Amino acid sequence: MIVLRREIGDVLRDARQHQGRTLREVSSAARVSLGYLSEVERGQKEASSELLHSICGALDIPLSVVLREVSDRVAVAEGIFVPDTVPVDLAGTVSRRDLTAVG
Amino acid sequence: MIVLRREIGDVLRDARQHQGRTLREVSSAARVSLGYLSEVERGQKEASSELLHSICGALDIPLSVVLREVSDRVAVAEGIFVPDTVPVDLAGTVSRRDLTAVG
C-alpha cells in the first residue's frame, strides 16, 4: 500500500537536504520540535495541515509544489503515466522532467 | 492560510458528487463511518494516510489523481501558474485544462 505520509516525509527530507539544512535549522524555523519534524520526515507521524504549512514555509517551498512532487511520485508508484510538464522543482528552478511510470 | 485538509475534503466531495453517490455509499465502500467521511469532506478532520487510501479506493480514483487535483487547486490559491497539461480528471477521462492563477 502507498502510504501518503511516507511520500510526504520523503519529499520534505529531500527538499531539506537539497538545501543543505539540518533538522535543527528547519524545525526551528518552522517552530516545530526537532523530534516531530524527524518523525514526519520518516513517515512515522501524520503532519497536520497547519504544521505542514509551517514546514513548507520554513523550507520556502509552496505547499502546492510539495504536493505536486508527492503526486508525481505516487503516480509512478501507482504505475500511472505522468504527463511531461515543466514544473517548478523543489530547488525553486524550472526543470523539464520526463517521468514515465513502469506499467 | 491554505488548509490542506479543506482542499482534500473539497476534492473528495466533488469526486463523490460527480459520481452521483451518497456519503453512505462511499463510507460503506471505504469501511469508514459516515460521520468520519463527512468530517473529512468538510475539512474538519485530517484523514490519516490509511483512511485516505480507503476513501480513494472506494471512489475508484488513484491517490495520485486526487493529490494532483489538490496540488492544482492549492497552486491557484497560492497564485502559482499551473502548466497546461493533460491530466486524468476526477471522472477518469482525459481533459485539457488551462488553469491560470490569479497573481
N, CA and C atoms of all chains as a GROMACS GRO file, in nm:
protein
  618
    1MET      N    1   0.084  -0.120   0.000
    1MET     CA    2   0.000   0.000   0.000
    1MET      C    3   0.088   0.126   0.000
    2ILE      N    4   0.051   0.222  -0.079
    2ILE     CA    5   0.122   0.350  -0.082
    2ILE      C    6   0.075   0.434   0.037
    3VAL      N    7   0.166   0.471   0.123
    3VAL     CA    8   0.131   0.546   0.244
    3VAL      C    9   0.170   0.693   0.223
    4LEU      N   10   0.068   0.777   0.218
    4LEU     CA   11   0.091   0.918   0.185
    4LEU      C   12   0.192   0.985   0.276
    5ARG      N   13   0.184   0.960   0.406
    5ARG     CA   14   0.275   1.031   0.498
    5ARG      C   15   0.422   0.996   0.471
    6ARG      N   16   0.446   0.874   0.420
    6ARG     CA   17   0.585   0.838   0.385
    6ARG      C   18   0.632   0.916   0.263
    7GLU      N   19   0.544   0.931   0.166
    7GLU     CA   20   0.580   1.006   0.045
    7GLU      C   21   0.604   1.154   0.080
    8ILE      N   22   0.515   1.208   0.163
    8ILE     CA   23   0.532   1.348   0.205
    8ILE      C   24   0.663   1.364   0.281
    9GLY      N   25   0.689   1.271   0.372
    9GLY     CA   26   0.812   1.276   0.450
    9GLY      C   27   0.936   1.272   0.362
   10ASP      N   28   0.933   1.185   0.261
   10ASP     CA   29   1.048   1.174   0.170
   10ASP      C   30   1.071   1.306   0.096
   11VAL      N   31   0.963   1.366   0.049
   11VAL     CA   32   0.977   1.491  -0.027
   11VAL      C   33   1.031   1.603   0.062
   12LEU      N   34   0.979   1.610   0.185
   12LEU     CA   35   1.026   1.714   0.277
   12LEU      C   36   1.173   1.695   0.313
   13ARG      N   37   1.212   1.570   0.337
   13ARG     CA   38   1.352   1.544   0.369
   13ARG      C   39   1.443   1.574   0.250
   14ASP      N   40   1.399   1.530   0.130
   14ASP     CA   41   1.479   1.558   0.010
   14ASP      C   42   1.498   1.709  -0.009
   15ALA      N   43   1.392   1.784   0.014
   15ALA     CA   44   1.399   1.930  -0.004
   15ALA      C   45   1.496   1.991   0.098
   16ARG      N   46   1.483   1.946   0.222
   16ARG     CA   47   1.572   2.000   0.327
   16ARG      C   48   1.718   1.967   0.296
   17GLN      N   49   1.744   1.844   0.260
   17GLN     CA   50   1.883   1.804   0.233
   17GLN      C   51   1.936   1.872   0.108
   18HIS      N   52   1.848   1.894   0.010
   18HIS     CA   53   1.888   1.964  -0.111
   18HIS      C   54   1.934   2.106  -0.077
   19GLN      N   55   1.874   2.162   0.027
   19GLN     CA   56   1.910   2.298   0.070
   19GLN      C   57   2.029   2.297   0.166
   20GLY      N   58   2.077   2.177   0.199
   20GLY     CA   59   2.192   2.166   0.289
   20GLY      C   60   2.163   2.212   0.430
   21ARG      N   61   2.038   2.192   0.473
   21ARG     CA   62   2.000   2.238   0.606
   21ARG      C   63   1.978   2.120   0.701
   22THR      N   64   1.995   2.146   0.828
   22THR     CA   65   1.979   2.041   0.928
   22THR      C   66   1.835   2.036   0.978
   23LEU      N   67   1.802   1.924   1.041
   23LEU     CA   68   1.671   1.910   1.106
   23LEU      C   69   1.652   2.023   1.206
   24ARG      N   70   1.760   2.055   1.278
   24ARG     CA   71   1.752   2.158   1.381
   24ARG      C   72   1.715   2.294   1.320
   25GLU      N   73   1.780   2.330   1.210
   25GLU     CA   74   1.753   2.458   1.146
   25GLU      C   75   1.608   2.469   1.100
   26VAL      N   76   1.563   2.365   1.030
   26VAL     CA   77   1.429   2.372   0.971
   26VAL      C   78   1.321   2.362   1.079
   27SER      N   79   1.342   2.276   1.178
   27SER     CA   80   1.241   2.264   1.284
   27SER      C   81   1.230   2.396   1.361
   28SER      N   82   1.344   2.462   1.381
   28SER     CA   83   1.342   2.590   1.450
   28SER      C   84   1.267   2.695   1.368
   29ALA      N   85   1.297   2.700   1.238
   29ALA     CA   86   1.230   2.797   1.151
   29ALA      C   87   1.080   2.770   1.142
   30ALA      N   88   1.044   2.642   1.148
   30ALA     CA   89   0.902   2.606   1.137
   30ALA      C   90   0.830   2.611   1.271
   31ARG      N   91   0.908   2.632   1.376
   31ARG     CA   92   0.852   2.632   1.513
   31ARG      C   93   0.783   2.500   1.547
   32VAL      N   94   0.848   2.392   1.505
   32VAL     CA   95   0.802   2.259   1.547
   32VAL      C   96   0.921   2.192   1.616
   33SER      N   97   0.894   2.091   1.695
   33SER     CA   98   1.006   2.026   1.763
   33SER      C   99   1.088   1.945   1.664
   34LEU      N  100   1.217   1.931   1.695
   34LEU     CA  101   1.305   1.854   1.608
   34LEU      C  102   1.255   1.710   1.597
   35GLY      N  103   1.209   1.656   1.709
   35GLY     CA  104   1.160   1.518   1.709
   35GLY      C  105   1.038   1.500   1.620
   36TYR      N  106   0.950   1.598   1.623
   36TYR     CA  107   0.830   1.592   1.539
   36TYR      C  108   0.868   1.595   1.392
   37LEU      N  109   0.953   1.690   1.354
   37LEU     CA  110   0.994   1.700   1.213
   37LEU      C  111   1.062   1.571   1.168
   38SER      N  112   1.144   1.516   1.254
   38SER     CA  113   1.214   1.393   1.221
   38SER      C  114   1.114   1.279   1.197
   39GLU      N  115   1.014   1.272   1.283
   39GLU     CA  116   0.913   1.166   1.267
   39GLU      C  117   0.831   1.186   1.138
   40VAL      N  118   0.801   1.312   1.107
   40VAL     CA  119   0.727   1.341   0.984
   40VAL      C  120   0.811   1.301   0.863
   41GLU      N  121   0.939   1.337   0.865
   41GLU     CA  122   1.026   1.304   0.751
   41GLU      C  123   1.038   1.153   0.731
   42ARG      N  124   1.036   1.080   0.842
   42ARG     CA  125   1.049   0.934   0.831
   42ARG      C  126   0.915   0.865   0.807
   43GLY      N  127   0.808   0.945   0.793
   43GLY     CA  128   0.676   0.887   0.765
   43GLY      C  129   0.616   0.816   0.883
   44GLN      N  130   0.663   0.852   1.002
   44GLN     CA  131   0.612   0.786   1.122
   44GLN      C  132   0.497   0.864   1.186
   45LYS      N  133   0.483   0.988   1.144
   45LYS     CA  134   0.375   1.070   1.202
   45LYS      C  135   0.306   1.149   1.090
   46GLU      N  136   0.173   1.156   1.098
   46GLU     CA  137   0.098   1.237   1.004
   46GLU      C  138   0.123   1.384   1.036
   47ALA      N  139   0.158   1.464   0.939
   47ALA     CA  140   0.172   1.608   0.962
   47ALA      C  141   0.033   1.670   0.953
   48SER      N  142  -0.006   1.745   1.053
   48SER     CA  143  -0.133   1.817   1.042
   48SER      C  144  -0.121   1.923   0.934
   49SER      N  145  -0.234   1.968   0.884
   49SER     CA  146  -0.233   2.070   0.779
   49SER      C  147  -0.158   2.195   0.824
   50GLU      N  148  -0.179   2.234   0.949
   50GLU     CA  149  -0.115   2.355   0.999
   50GLU      C  150   0.038   2.338   1.007
   51LEU      N  151   0.083   2.222   1.054
   51LEU     CA  152   0.228   2.203   1.068
   51LEU      C  153   0.294   2.180   0.933
   52LEU      N  154   0.222   2.116   0.841
   52LEU     CA  155   0.277   2.102   0.706
   52LEU      C  156   0.296   2.240   0.643
   53HIS      N  157   0.201   2.327   0.667
   53HIS     CA  158   0.210   2.466   0.619
   53HIS      C  159   0.333   2.533   0.677
   54SER      N  160   0.356   2.514   0.806
   54SER     CA  161   0.473   2.575   0.871
   54SER      C  162   0.604   2.519   0.815
   55ILE      N  163   0.607   2.389   0.795
   55ILE     CA  164   0.730   2.326   0.744
   55ILE      C  165   0.760   2.375   0.602
   56CYS      N  166   0.657   2.383   0.519
   56CYS     CA  167   0.677   2.434   0.382
   56CYS      C  168   0.726   2.578   0.387
   57GLY      N  169   0.671   2.656   0.480
   57GLY     CA  170   0.716   2.794   0.496
   57GLY      C  171   0.862   2.801   0.535
   58ALA      N  172   0.902   2.714   0.628
   58ALA     CA  173   1.041   2.711   0.673
   58ALA      C  174   1.135   2.672   0.559
   59LEU      N  175   1.085   2.585   0.471
   59LEU     CA  176   1.167   2.542   0.356
   59LEU      C  177   1.156   2.641   0.239
   60ASP      N  178   1.066   2.737   0.254
   60ASP     CA  179   1.040   2.836   0.148
   60ASP      C  180   1.000   2.768   0.016
   61ILE      N  181   0.915   2.669   0.030
   61ILE     CA  182   0.861   2.598  -0.086
   61ILE      C  183   0.709   2.604  -0.077
   62PRO      N  184   0.641   2.647  -0.184
   62PRO     CA  185   0.495   2.648  -0.178
   62PRO      C  186   0.439   2.508  -0.152
   63LEU      N  187   0.332   2.503  -0.075
   63LEU     CA  188   0.267   2.375  -0.046
   63LEU      C  189   0.230   2.302  -0.175
   64SER      N  190   0.186   2.378  -0.273
   64SER     CA  191   0.144   2.316  -0.400
   64SER      C  192   0.259   2.244  -0.469
   65VAL      N  193   0.379   2.297  -0.454
   65VAL     CA  194   0.496   2.234  -0.518
   65VAL      C  195   0.530   2.102  -0.448
   66VAL      N  196   0.520   2.104  -0.316
   66VAL     CA  197   0.542   1.980  -0.240
   66VAL      C  198   0.438   1.875  -0.281
   67LEU      N  199   0.313   1.919  -0.289
   67LEU     CA  200   0.204   1.826  -0.323
   67LEU      C  201   0.219   1.772  -0.465
   68ARG      N  202   0.264   1.860  -0.555
   68ARG     CA  203   0.284   1.816  -0.693
   68ARG      C  204   0.393   1.709  -0.701
   69GLU      N  205   0.499   1.731  -0.627
   69GLU     CA  206   0.607   1.631  -0.625
   69GLU      C  207   0.558   1.500  -0.564
   70VAL      N  208   0.483   1.511  -0.455
   70VAL     CA  209   0.427   1.391  -0.392
   70VAL      C  210   0.334   1.319  -0.490
   71SER      N  211   0.249   1.396  -0.556
   71SER     CA  212   0.156   1.338  -0.654
   71SER      C  213   0.230   1.264  -0.764
   72ASP      N  214   0.337   1.326  -0.814
   72ASP     CA  215   0.415   1.262  -0.921
   72ASP      C  216   0.477   1.131  -0.874
   73ARG      N  217   0.531   1.132  -0.753
   73ARG     CA  218   0.594   1.010  -0.701
   73ARG      C  219   0.490   0.900  -0.677
   74VAL      N  220   0.374   0.940  -0.624
   74VAL     CA  221   0.268   0.841  -0.600
   74VAL      C  222   0.218   0.787  -0.734
   75ALA      N  223   0.209   0.874  -0.834
   75ALA     CA  224   0.165   0.829  -0.967
   75ALA      C  225   0.259   0.723  -1.022
   76VAL      N  226   0.388   0.746  -1.007
   76VAL     CA  227   0.486   0.647  -1.054
   76VAL      C  228   0.466   0.516  -0.976
   77ALA      N  229   0.447   0.527  -0.845
   77ALA     CA  230   0.427   0.406  -0.763
   77ALA      C  231   0.299   0.333  -0.804
   78GLU      N  232   0.200   0.410  -0.850
   78GLU     CA  233   0.073   0.350  -0.892
   78GLU      C  234   0.077   0.302  -1.037
   79GLY      N  235   0.190   0.327  -1.103
   79GLY     CA  236   0.202   0.284  -1.242
   79GLY      C  237   0.124   0.371  -1.339
   80ILE      N  238   0.105   0.497  -1.300
   80ILE     CA  239   0.030   0.591  -1.384
   80ILE      C  240   0.127   0.681  -1.457
   81PHE      N  241   0.101   0.701  -1.585
   81PHE     CA  242   0.185   0.790  -1.665
   81PHE      C  243   0.171   0.932  -1.616
   82VAL      N  244   0.284   0.997  -1.596
   82VAL     CA  245   0.284   1.138  -1.556
   82VAL      C  246   0.316   1.222  -1.679
   83PRO      N  247   0.224   1.308  -1.721
   83PRO     CA  248   0.249   1.389  -1.840
   83PRO      C  249   0.377   1.471  -1.827
   84ASP      N  250   0.443   1.488  -1.938
   84ASP     CA  251   0.564   1.569  -1.941
   84ASP      C  252   0.525   1.715  -1.921
   85THR      N  253   0.574   1.772  -1.813
   85THR     CA  254   0.539   1.911  -1.785
   85THR      C  255   0.665   1.987  -1.747
   86VAL      N  256   0.648   2.112  -1.722
   86VAL     CA  257   0.761   2.195  -1.681
   86VAL      C  258   0.734   2.251  -1.542
   87PRO      N  259   0.746   2.166  -1.441
   87PRO     CA  260   0.716   2.213  -1.306
   87PRO      C  261   0.831   2.291  -1.245
   88VAL      N  262   0.797   2.369  -1.147
   88VAL     CA  263   0.899   2.430  -1.064
   88VAL      C  264   0.947   2.321  -0.969
   89ASP      N  265   1.073   2.291  -0.970
   89ASP     CA  266   1.116   2.180  -0.885
   89ASP      C  267   1.144   2.227  -0.743
   90LEU      N  268   1.184   2.135  -0.661
   90LEU     CA  269   1.198   2.164  -0.518
   90LEU      C  270   1.307   2.267  -0.490
   91ALA      N  271   1.399   2.282  -0.584
   91ALA     CA  272   1.506   2.378  -0.562
   91ALA      C  273   1.462   2.519  -0.602
   92GLY      N  274   1.343   2.528  -0.660
   92GLY     CA  275   1.291   2.659  -0.697
   92GLY      C  276   1.328   2.699  -0.839
   93THR      N  277   1.395   2.611  -0.912
   93THR     CA  278   1.427   2.640  -1.050
   93THR      C  279   1.336   2.558  -1.139
   94VAL      N  280   1.328   2.596  -1.263
   94VAL     CA  281   1.242   2.525  -1.355
   94VAL      C  282   1.323   2.419  -1.429
   95SER      N  283   1.272   2.299  -1.428
   95SER     CA  284   1.342   2.192  -1.499
   95SER      C  285   1.241   2.109  -1.576
   96ARG      N  286   1.287   2.053  -1.685
   96ARG     CA  287   1.198   1.966  -1.762
   96ARG      C  288   1.220   1.823  -1.716
   97ARG      N  289   1.113   1.762  -1.680
   97ARG     CA  290   1.126   1.624  -1.637
   97ARG      C  291   1.046   1.534  -1.728
   98ASP      N  292   1.083   1.413  -1.734
   98ASP     CA  293   1.017   1.320  -1.823
   98ASP      C  294   0.998   1.190  -1.746
   99LEU      N  295   0.900   1.191  -1.657
   99LEU     CA  296   0.876   1.074  -1.577
   99LEU      C  297   0.787   0.977  -1.653
  100THR      N  298   0.831   0.857  -1.664
  100THR     CA  299   0.749   0.755  -1.725
  100THR      C  300   0.734   0.641  -1.626
  101ALA      N  301   0.613   0.611  -1.594
  101ALA     CA  302   0.589   0.506  -1.495
  101ALA      C  303   0.613   0.369  -1.554
  102VAL      N  304   0.653   0.279  -1.467
  102VAL     CA  305   0.664   0.140  -1.507
  102VAL      C  306   0.526   0.077  -1.495
  103GLY      N  307   0.471   0.037  -1.608
  103GLY     CA  308   0.336  -0.017  -1.605
  103GLY      C  309   0.332  -0.146  -1.527
  104MET      N  310  -0.467   3.146   0.542
  104MET     CA  311  -0.380   3.030   0.528
  104MET      C  312  -0.453   2.920   0.452
  105ILE      N  313  -0.382   2.858   0.360
  105ILE     CA  314  -0.439   2.746   0.287
  105ILE      C  315  -0.432   2.622   0.376
  106VAL      N  316  -0.546   2.562   0.402
  106VAL     CA  317  -0.551   2.445   0.491
  106VAL      C  318  -0.569   2.320   0.404
  107LEU      N  319  -0.468   2.236   0.406
  107LEU     CA  320  -0.467   2.120   0.317
  107LEU      C  321  -0.588   2.031   0.334
  108ARG      N  322  -0.629   2.006   0.459
  108ARG     CA  323  -0.741   1.911   0.478
  108ARG      C  324  -0.870   1.964   0.414
  109ARG      N  325  -0.883   2.099   0.406
  109ARG     CA  326  -1.003   2.154   0.342
  109ARG      C  327  -0.999   2.130   0.192
  110GLU      N  328  -0.881   2.146   0.134
  110GLU     CA  329  -0.866   2.124  -0.011
  110GLU      C  330  -0.890   1.976  -0.043
  111ILE      N  331  -0.833   1.888   0.039
  111ILE     CA  332  -0.853   1.744   0.017
  111ILE      C  333  -1.002   1.711   0.031
  112GLY      N  334  -1.065   1.766   0.133
  112GLY     CA  335  -1.208   1.741   0.154
  112GLY      C  336  -1.292   1.786   0.037
  113ASP      N  337  -1.260   1.903  -0.016
  113ASP     CA  338  -1.334   1.955  -0.131
  113ASP      C  339  -1.321   1.863  -0.252
  114VAL      N  340  -1.199   1.816  -0.276
  114VAL     CA  341  -1.175   1.729  -0.392
  114VAL      C  342  -1.250   1.596  -0.376
  115LEU      N  343  -1.245   1.541  -0.255
  115LEU     CA  344  -1.314   1.413  -0.231
  115LEU      C  345  -1.466   1.428  -0.246
  116ARG      N  346  -1.518   1.537  -0.194
  116ARG     CA  347  -1.663   1.559  -0.206
  116ARG      C  348  -1.702   1.581  -0.351
  117ASP      N  349  -1.624   1.663  -0.422
  117ASP     CA  350  -1.653   1.687  -0.564
  117ASP      C  351  -1.654   1.557  -0.642
  118ALA      N  352  -1.556   1.471  -0.613
  118ALA     CA  353  -1.546   1.343  -0.684
  118ALA      C  354  -1.669   1.256  -0.654
  119ARG      N  355  -1.706   1.249  -0.528
  119ARG     CA  356  -1.821   1.167  -0.489
  119ARG      C  357  -1.949   1.219  -0.555
  120GLN      N  358  -1.969   1.350  -0.549
  120GLN     CA  359  -2.090   1.407  -0.607
  120GLN      C  360  -2.091   1.392  -0.759
  121HIS      N  361  -1.973   1.403  -0.818
  121HIS     CA  362  -1.962   1.385  -0.963
  121HIS      C  363  -2.006   1.244  -1.002
  122GLN      N  364  -1.983   1.150  -0.912
  122GLN     CA  365  -2.023   1.010  -0.937
  122GLN      C  366  -2.168   0.984  -0.896
  123GLY      N  367  -2.232   1.086  -0.843
  123GLY     CA  368  -2.372   1.071  -0.802
  123GLY      C  369  -2.392   0.974  -0.686
  124ARG      N  370  -2.292   0.968  -0.598
  124ARG     CA  371  -2.301   0.873  -0.487
  124ARG      C  372  -2.322   0.946  -0.354
  125THR      N  373  -2.382   0.876  -0.261
  125THR     CA  374  -2.410   0.936  -0.130
  125THR      C  375  -2.293   0.912  -0.035
  126LEU      N  376  -2.294   0.990   0.074
  126LEU     CA  377  -2.196   0.969   0.180
  126LEU      C  378  -2.206   0.826   0.232
  127ARG      N  379  -2.329   0.778   0.242
  127ARG     CA  380  -2.350   0.643   0.296
  127ARG      C  381  -2.285   0.538   0.207
  128GLU      N  382  -2.303   0.552   0.077
  128GLU     CA  383  -2.247   0.454  -0.016
  128GLU      C  384  -2.094   0.451  -0.009
  129VAL      N  385  -2.036   0.569  -0.016
  129VAL     CA  386  -1.889   0.575  -0.020
  129VAL      C  387  -1.828   0.538   0.114
  130SER      N  388  -1.889   0.581   0.223
  130SER     CA  389  -1.834   0.546   0.354
  130SER      C  390  -1.842   0.395   0.376
  131SER      N  391  -1.948   0.335   0.329
  131SER     CA  392  -1.962   0.190   0.342
  131SER      C  393  -1.856   0.118   0.259
  132ALA      N  394  -1.838   0.164   0.136
  132ALA     CA  395  -1.739   0.101   0.048
  132ALA      C  396  -1.597   0.119   0.103
  133ALA      N  397  -1.574   0.233   0.169
  133ALA     CA  398  -1.440   0.261   0.223
  133ALA      C  399  -1.421   0.202   0.362
  134ARG      N  400  -1.530   0.149   0.418
  134ARG     CA  401  -1.526   0.093   0.555
  134ARG      C  402  -1.484   0.198   0.657
  135VAL      N  403  -1.535   0.319   0.637
  135VAL     CA  404  -1.518   0.424   0.739
  135VAL      C  405  -1.658   0.468   0.780
  136SER      N  406  -1.669   0.532   0.894
  136SER     CA  407  -1.802   0.574   0.937
  136SER      C  408  -1.848   0.692   0.853
  137LEU      N  409  -1.980   0.702   0.839
  137LEU     CA  410  -2.037   0.812   0.762
  137LEU      C  411  -1.996   0.946   0.824
  138GLY      N  412  -1.997   0.952   0.955
  138GLY     CA  413  -1.960   1.076   1.023
  138GLY      C  414  -1.817   1.117   0.997
  139TYR      N  415  -1.729   1.017   0.995
  139TYR     CA  416  -1.588   1.046   0.968
  139TYR      C  417  -1.570   1.100   0.826
  140LEU      N  418  -1.631   1.032   0.729
  140LEU     CA  419  -1.618   1.078   0.590
  140LEU      C  420  -1.675   1.219   0.574
  141SER      N  421  -1.786   1.243   0.640
  141SER     CA  422  -1.848   1.376   0.633
  141SER      C  423  -1.754   1.482   0.690
  142GLU      N  424  -1.690   1.451   0.800
  142GLU     CA  425  -1.598   1.548   0.861
  142GLU      C  426  -1.475   1.570   0.772
  143VAL      N  427  -1.426   1.463   0.711
  143VAL     CA  428  -1.312   1.477   0.620
  143VAL      C  429  -1.351   1.565   0.501
  144GLU      N  430  -1.468   1.539   0.443
  144GLU     CA  431  -1.512   1.618   0.328
  144GLU      C  432  -1.527   1.766   0.362
  145ARG      N  433  -1.567   1.794   0.486
  145ARG     CA  434  -1.585   1.934   0.525
  145ARG      C  435  -1.456   1.996   0.578
  146GLY      N  436  -1.348   1.919   0.574
  146GLY     CA  437  -1.220   1.974   0.617
  146GLY      C  438  -1.209   1.991   0.767
  147GLN      N  439  -1.293   1.918   0.839
  147GLN     CA  440  -1.292   1.931   0.985
  147GLN      C  441  -1.202   1.828   1.052
  148LYS      N  442  -1.167   1.725   0.975
  148LYS     CA  443  -1.081   1.622   1.032
  148LYS      C  444  -0.972   1.587   0.933
  149GLU      N  445  -0.850   1.567   0.984
  149GLU     CA  446  -0.741   1.521   0.898
  149GLU      C  447  -0.764   1.374   0.864
  150ALA      N  448  -0.757   1.340   0.738
  150ALA     CA  449  -0.768   1.199   0.701
  150ALA      C  450  -0.631   1.134   0.720
  151SER      N  451  -0.627   1.024   0.791
  151SER     CA  452  -0.498   0.953   0.802
  151SER      C  453  -0.464   0.896   0.665
  152SER      N  454  -0.337   0.865   0.646
  152SER     CA  455  -0.294   0.810   0.517
  152SER      C  456  -0.372   0.682   0.482
  153GLU      N  457  -0.393   0.599   0.582
  153GLU     CA  458  -0.463   0.473   0.558
  153GLU      C  459  -0.608   0.497   0.516
  154LEU      N  460  -0.676   0.588   0.585
  154LEU     CA  461  -0.817   0.611   0.552
  154LEU      C  462  -0.833   0.687   0.421
  155LEU      N  463  -0.738   0.774   0.391
  155LEU     CA  464  -0.742   0.842   0.261
  155LEU      C  465  -0.727   0.738   0.149
  156HIS      N  466  -0.641   0.642   0.172
  156HIS     CA  467  -0.622   0.533   0.077
  156HIS      C  468  -0.754   0.457   0.057
  157SER      N  469  -0.823   0.429   0.167
  157SER     CA  470  -0.950   0.357   0.159
  157SER      C  471  -1.057   0.437   0.085
  158ILE      N  472  -1.061   0.567   0.114
  158ILE     CA  473  -1.162   0.652   0.051
  158ILE      C  474  -1.136   0.661  -0.100
  159CYS      N  475  -1.009   0.678  -0.138
  159CYS     CA  476  -0.976   0.682  -0.281
  159CYS      C  477  -1.014   0.549  -0.348
  160GLY      N  478  -0.990   0.440  -0.277
  160GLY     CA  479  -1.027   0.309  -0.331
  160GLY      C  480  -1.178   0.299  -0.352
  161ALA      N  481  -1.253   0.348  -0.254
  161ALA     CA  482  -1.400   0.344  -0.263
  161ALA      C  483  -1.449   0.429  -0.380
  162LEU      N  484  -1.378   0.538  -0.407
  162LEU     CA  485  -1.416   0.627  -0.519
  162LEU      C  486  -1.357   0.577  -0.651
  163ASP      N  487  -1.271   0.477  -0.642
  163ASP     CA  488  -1.203   0.422  -0.760
  163ASP      C  489  -1.123   0.530  -0.833
  164ILE      N  490  -1.056   0.612  -0.756
  164ILE     CA  491  -0.970   0.717  -0.810
  164ILE      C  492  -0.831   0.698  -0.750
  165PRO      N  493  -0.727   0.692  -0.833
  165PRO     CA  494  -0.592   0.678  -0.777
  165PRO      C  495  -0.559   0.794  -0.683
  166LEU      N  496  -0.488   0.762  -0.577
  166LEU     CA  497  -0.447   0.866  -0.482
  166LEU      C  498  -0.372   0.978  -0.552
  167SER      N  499  -0.290   0.941  -0.650
  167SER     CA  500  -0.210   1.043  -0.719
  167SER      C  501  -0.298   1.144  -0.793
  168VAL      N  502  -0.411   1.098  -0.843
  168VAL     CA  503  -0.501   1.188  -0.917
  168VAL      C  504  -0.567   1.285  -0.820
  169VAL      N  505  -0.605   1.235  -0.703
  169VAL     CA  506  -0.661   1.324  -0.601
  169VAL      C  507  -0.556   1.428  -0.560
  170LEU      N  508  -0.434   1.382  -0.538
  170LEU     CA  509  -0.327   1.474  -0.495
  170LEU      C  510  -0.294   1.576  -0.602
  171ARG      N  511  -0.298   1.533  -0.727
  171ARG     CA  512  -0.269   1.626  -0.836
  171ARG      C  513  -0.375   1.735  -0.843
  172GLU      N  514  -0.500   1.695  -0.826
  172GLU     CA  515  -0.609   1.794  -0.826
  172GLU      C  516  -0.594   1.889  -0.707
  173VAL      N  517  -0.561   1.834  -0.591
  173VAL     CA  518  -0.541   1.918  -0.473
  173VAL      C  519  -0.425   2.014  -0.497
  174SER      N  520  -0.316   1.961  -0.554
  174SER     CA  521  -0.199   2.044  -0.582
  174SER      C  522  -0.235   2.158  -0.676
  175ASP      N  523  -0.312   2.128  -0.780
  175ASP     CA  524  -0.351   2.231  -0.877
  175ASP      C  525  -0.435   2.340  -0.809
  176ARG      N  526  -0.528   2.298  -0.725
  176ARG     CA  527  -0.614   2.397  -0.659
  176ARG      C  528  -0.533   2.483  -0.560
  177VAL      N  529  -0.442   2.417  -0.488
  177VAL     CA  530  -0.358   2.492  -0.394
  177VAL      C  531  -0.268   2.590  -0.470
  178ALA      N  532  -0.218   2.544  -0.586
  178ALA     CA  533  -0.132   2.632  -0.667
  178ALA      C  534  -0.208   2.758  -0.709
  179VAL      N  535  -0.332   2.740  -0.750
  179VAL     CA  536  -0.413   2.856  -0.789
  179VAL      C  537  -0.432   2.948  -0.667
  180ALA      N  538  -0.461   2.887  -0.552
  180ALA     CA  539  -0.480   2.966  -0.430
  180ALA      C  540  -0.351   3.040  -0.392
  181GLU      N  541  -0.237   2.979  -0.425
  181GLU     CA  542  -0.108   3.041  -0.393
  181GLU      C  543  -0.063   3.139  -0.500
  182GLY      N  544  -0.143   3.149  -0.607
  182GLY     CA  545  -0.107   3.241  -0.714
  182GLY      C  546   0.005   3.191  -0.801
  183ILE      N  547   0.018   3.058  -0.809
  183ILE     CA  548   0.125   2.997  -0.889
  183ILE      C  549   0.067   2.947  -1.020
  184PHE      N  550   0.137   2.974  -1.126
  184PHE     CA  551   0.094   2.927  -1.257
  184PHE      C  552   0.100   2.775  -1.263
  185VAL      N  553  -0.008   2.716  -1.310
  185VAL     CA  554  -0.010   2.571  -1.328
  185VAL      C  555   0.008   2.541  -1.476
  186PRO      N  556   0.115   2.469  -1.512
  186PRO     CA  557   0.141   2.443  -1.653
  186PRO      C  558   0.023   2.371  -1.718
  187ASP      N  559   0.002   2.400  -1.842
  187ASP     CA  560  -0.104   2.335  -1.918
  187ASP      C  561  -0.064   2.189  -1.940
  188THR      N  562  -0.143   2.100  -1.887
  188THR     CA  563  -0.110   1.958  -1.902
  188THR      C  564  -0.236   1.882  -1.942
  189VAL      N  565  -0.221   1.756  -1.959
  189VAL     CA  566  -0.335   1.672  -1.995
  189VAL      C  567  -0.354   1.567  -1.886
  190PRO      N  568  -0.405   1.607  -1.771
  190PRO     CA  569  -0.420   1.511  -1.662
  190PRO      C  570  -0.544   1.424  -1.679
  191VAL      N  571  -0.545   1.314  -1.611
  191VAL     CA  572  -0.667   1.234  -1.598
  191VAL      C  573  -0.751   1.306  -1.494
  192ASP      N  574  -0.872   1.344  -1.531
  192ASP     CA  575  -0.950   1.418  -1.432
  192ASP      C  576  -1.022   1.323  -1.338
  193LEU      N  577  -1.095   1.380  -1.247
  193LEU     CA  578  -1.157   1.300  -1.141
  193LEU      C  579  -1.261   1.203  -1.193
  194ALA      N  580  -1.313   1.229  -1.312
  194ALA     CA  581  -1.414   1.138  -1.367
  194ALA      C  582  -1.347   1.021  -1.438
  195GLY      N  583  -1.216   1.026  -1.449
  195GLY     CA  584  -1.145   0.916  -1.512
  195GLY      C  585  -1.126   0.935  -1.662
  196THR      N  586  -1.169   1.049  -1.714
  196THR     CA  587  -1.150   1.077  -1.855
  196THR      C  588  -1.037   1.179  -1.870
  197VAL      N  589  -0.985   1.191  -1.988
  197VAL     CA  590  -0.878   1.286  -2.011
  197VAL      C  591  -0.937   1.417  -2.060
  198SER      N  592  -0.897   1.525  -1.999
  198SER     CA  593  -0.946   1.655  -2.042
  198SER      C  594  -0.830   1.753  -2.043
  199ARG      N  595  -0.838   1.849  -2.131
  199ARG     CA  596  -0.736   1.952  -2.136
  199ARG      C  597  -0.780   2.069  -2.051
  200ARG      N  598  -0.698   2.104  -1.959
  200ARG     CA  599  -0.733   2.217  -1.875
  200ARG      C  600  -0.632   2.327  -1.893
  201ASP      N  601  -0.674   2.443  -1.867
  201ASP     CA  602  -0.585   2.557  -1.884
  201ASP      C  603  -0.603   2.647  -1.763
  202LEU      N  604  -0.545   2.604  -1.653
  202LEU     CA  605  -0.559   2.680  -1.530
  202LEU      C  606  -0.457   2.793  -1.529
  203THR      N  607  -0.506   2.909  -1.508
  203THR     CA  608  -0.415   3.022  -1.493
  203THR      C  609  -0.444   3.088  -1.360
  204ALA      N  610  -0.342   3.096  -1.281
  204ALA     CA  611  -0.361   3.150  -1.147
  204ALA      C  612  -0.378   3.301  -1.154
  205VAL      N  613  -0.455   3.351  -1.059
  205VAL     CA  614  -0.466   3.496  -1.043
  205VAL      C  615  -0.349   3.541  -0.957
  206GLY      N  616  -0.263   3.617  -1.019
  206GLY     CA  617  -0.144   3.659  -0.945
  206GLY      C  618  -0.182   3.747  -0.829
   0.00000   0.00000   0.00000
